[in-house]
């Protein structure tokens, strides 16, 4: 992947080279000076610089080229609110309150510090809108675009206090998302024709953000959580007394509860693959995908042996989707992708270290 740095995620910095308290046109009414300590019942205490009132963060559809995944119990508004609250605490930015005039305005530029795929532009715009709706945010790039080191790709103009409150939270998300998207792009290109998936091994509380970054980078999402897909793994198989018993229990449960959802079963040997196929041939089943776990065998010379994986794919012969898992790195993913598997999964925590599986 020429030009893409996989040793570290793209980093971004926000500059404010143009700071002025005078305006060519009449200025907007300044934000009220907020006290250092706000009552716990204050609806906007999470951001002491923000305008009062509850709003749903929004972003221009022009820049949201990839829609975020959804979750039934929380959303991006919750993620943004927690991040701002974590930063502001119960007093807000005391340094800004002490040093930055309430009516001062500034323009901050977003500049790439590494080559890579930019991600988090839409989320950053939501954050700026949540802090202060009067901020004007402009972008020259969209999520998923390739940026070069030193490229200015966006700017925000408005009250300096509001910009300073929002910018670090926005940059933290953009740095993480851009790192994930950059490596996802490299791995997705190398894995073709197989598709790259992430797993549930995401940063706690950031699953929506991490999975969104994977989509922006050209990957696909695995299950969101424990609720939207049945995934029969080794622990379930051991407790149930074998692959057949586990699959039979799942099919009975789904029928009793009148549930329709994808079902995946983990296999670790060719014998287990054969057992799954035999069960599916003899029973009505909801099975949709077979995981082929650790069938990519590392060799002493750093290469991998994919013979077992190929044999498993041949046995399945297109009857079910297949997913390769284990020993997946930027160096091995191309060879794995040529075996005929449908998907290749890798957990996000180590996507920022491409040498780790």
KAZIMO-V869687 format. One record per pair of residues at least 6 apart in sequence whose ideal C-beta (glycine too) atoms are under 6 Angstrom apart, sorted by the first residue. I is the first residue (numbers start at 0). GAP is how many residues later the second one is. D is the distance in Angstrom with one decimal. If there is no record, write none. Layout:
I:GAP:D / I:GAP:D
This chain:
0:185:4.2 / 2:112:5.2 / 3:178:5.9 / 3:182:5.4 / 4:109:5.3 / 4:110:5.7 / 5:177:5.6 / 5:180:5.9 / 5:348:4.8 / 8:166:6.0 / 8:169:5.8 / 8:170:2.1 / 8:343:5.9 / 9:104:4.2 / 9:106:3.5 / 9:168:4.2 / 9:172:6.0 / 10:102:4.2 / 10:103:5.7 / 10:164:5.6 / 11:98:5.8 / 11:159:5.6 / 11:162:5.6 / 12:98:5.7 / 13:94:4.6 / 13:153:4.6 / 14:94:4.9 / 15:90:4.5 / 15:92:4.7 / 17:89:4.4 / 18:87:4.6 / 20:83:5.1 / 27:106:5.9 / 29:72:5.3 / 29:73:3.8 / 30:128:5.7 / 32:69:4.9 / 33:14:5.0 / 35:55:5.1 / 36:54:5.7 / 37:7:4.3 / 42:11:5.7 / 43:6:5.3 / 43:8:5.1 / 45:35:6.0 / 45:38:4.9 / 45:39:3.8 / 45:42:5.6 / 46:37:5.0 / 46:41:5.3 / 46:84:5.3 / 46:118:5.8 / 47:40:5.7 / 47:44:2.0 / 48:112:4.4 / 48:113:5.1 / 48:116:4.3 / 49:81:4.7 / 49:82:5.7 / 50:81:5.9 / 55:21:5.7 / 56:20:5.5 / 56:23:5.4 / 56:69:3.5 / 56:72:5.6 / 56:73:4.5 / 57:71:5.7 / 58:63:4.1 / 58:66:4.2 / 58:67:4.9 / 62:58:5.2 / 62:59:5.3 / 62:76:5.5 / 62:79:5.1 / 63:58:4.3 / 64:77:5.1 / 64:78:5.5 / 64:79:5.7 / 65:77:5.9 / 65:149:4.9 / 65:150:4.9 / 67:144:4.3 / 68:142:5.0 / 68:152:5.7 / 70:137:5.9 / 70:153:6.0 / 79:47:5.6 / 79:50:5.5 / 82:86:4.9 / 83:85:5.8 / 86:82:5.8 / 92:72:5.5 / 95:65:4.9 / 95:68:5.4 / 99:60:5.2 / 99:61:5.2 / 103:56:4.5 / 104:54:5.9 / 105:54:4.0 / 105:57:5.7 / 106:48:6.0 / 106:50:4.6 / 107:48:5.1 / 107:55:5.3 / 108:43:5.2 / 108:46:4.9 / 109:43:5.5 / 109:44:4.0 / 110:41:5.2 / 111:35:4.4 / 111:37:5.8 / 111:39:4.8 / 113:35:5.6 / 114:33:5.4 / 114:34:5.5 / 115:62:5.8 / 115:66:3.9 / 116:64:4.3 / 116:65:4.5 / 116:68:5.0 / 116:100:5.7 / 117:23:5.5 / 117:27:5.5 / 117:29:4.8 / 117:60:5.6 / 118:24:5.4 / 118:58:3.9 / 118:59:4.8 / 118:62:3.8 / 118:94:4.9 / 118:97:4.3 / 119:53:5.0 / 119:54:3.6 / 119:57:3.9 / 120:18:5.5 / 120:22:4.9 / 121:21:5.8 / 122:50:5.3 / 123:46:3.9 / 123:50:5.6 / 124:12:5.2 / 126:39:5.3 / 126:42:5.6 / 126:43:4.6 / 127:7:4.8 / 127:9:5.2 / 127:28:5.9 / 127:38:5.0 / 130:31:5.3 / 130:34:5.5 / 130:35:4.1 / 131:30:3.6 / 133:24:5.5 / 134:21:5.7 / 134:23:3.8 / 134:27:5.8 / 135:21:4.7 / 135:22:6.0 / 136:19:4.8 / 137:17:5.5 / 138:15:4.2 / 139:13:5.3 / 140:12:4.2 / 142:73:4.9 / 143:72:4.9 / 146:6:5.6 / 155:7:5.8 / 176:36:3.9 / 178:173:5.2 / 179:33:3.9 / 179:171:5.6 / 180:32:4.8 / 180:35:4.6 / 180:36:3.5 / 182:168:5.0 / 182:171:5.8 / 183:30:5.2 / 183:33:2.9 / 183:35:4.4 / 184:32:4.5 / 184:33:5.2 / 186:9:5.1 / 186:146:5.3 / 187:8:4.6 / 187:30:4.1 / 187:31:5.4 / 189:143:4.9 / 189:144:4.4 / 190:142:4.7 / 190:146:3.9 / 190:153:5.2 / 193:143:3.9 / 193:147:5.2 / 193:150:5.0 / 194:25:5.0 / 194:148:5.2 / 195:23:4.1 / 195:148:5.7 / 196:23:5.6 / 196:25:4.4 / 196:146:5.0 / 196:148:4.2 / 197:16:4.8 / 197:24:5.9 / 197:150:5.0 / 198:23:5.4 / 198:146:5.5 / 198:148:4.6 / 200:146:3.5 / 200:148:5.4 / 201:8:4.3 / 201:146:5.0 / 209:138:5.0 / 210:10:5.0 / 222:6:3.7 / 228:32:5.8 / 228:33:4.7 / 229:20:5.4 / 229:33:4.4 / 230:33:4.9 / 231:14:5.0 / 231:33:4.3 / 232:33:4.7 / 233:32:5.9 / 235:10:5.3 / 236:6:5.5 / 236:9:4.9 / 239:6:3.8 / 239:9:5.8 / 242:29:5.5 / 242:32:5.0 / 242:33:5.9 / 243:35:5.1 / 246:32:5.4 / 250:34:5.4 / 250:35:5.8 / 253:32:5.3 / 261:26:4.6 / 262:23:4.6 / 262:24:5.0 / 262:25:5.5 / 263:25:4.2 / 263:27:5.7 / 264:11:5.7 / 264:25:6.0 / 265:25:4.4 / 265:27:5.3 / 266:6:4.8 / 266:23:5.9 / 267:25:5.2 / 269:41:6.0 / 272:39:5.0 / 272:42:5.4 / 275:14:5.9 / 279:7:5.7 / 288:31:5.8 / 288:32:4.0 / 288:34:5.8 / 289:30:5.1 / 289:32:5.6 / 290:32:4.7 / 290:34:5.8 / 291:17:5.7 / 291:20:4.9 / 291:30:6.0 / 291:32:5.3 / 292:32:4.9 / 292:33:5.6 / 293:32:3.8 / 294:13:4.3 / 294:14:4.2 / 294:17:5.9 / 295:8:5.0 / 295:10:5.6 / 295:13:5.7 / 295:30:5.9 / 295:31:4.3 / 295:40:5.8 / 296:8:4.4 / 297:6:5.5 / 297:29:5.4 / 298:6:5.8 / 303:23:5.9 / 303:28:4.8 / 305:29:5.8 / 305:33:5.2 / 308:15:5.9 / 308:30:5.0 / 309:29:4.8 / 312:9:5.7 / 312:26:5.6 / 312:27:4.4 / 312:28:5.9 / 315:6:5.8 / 320:21:4.4 / 321:19:4.6 / 321:20:4.9 / 322:20:4.3 / 322:22:5.7 / 323:12:5.3 / 323:17:4.5 / 323:20:4.9 / 324:20:4.9 / 326:30:4.9 / 327:16:5.8 / 327:18:4.5 / 327:29:5.4 / 328:28:5.5 / 329:24:4.1 / 335:8:5.5 / 349:6:4.0
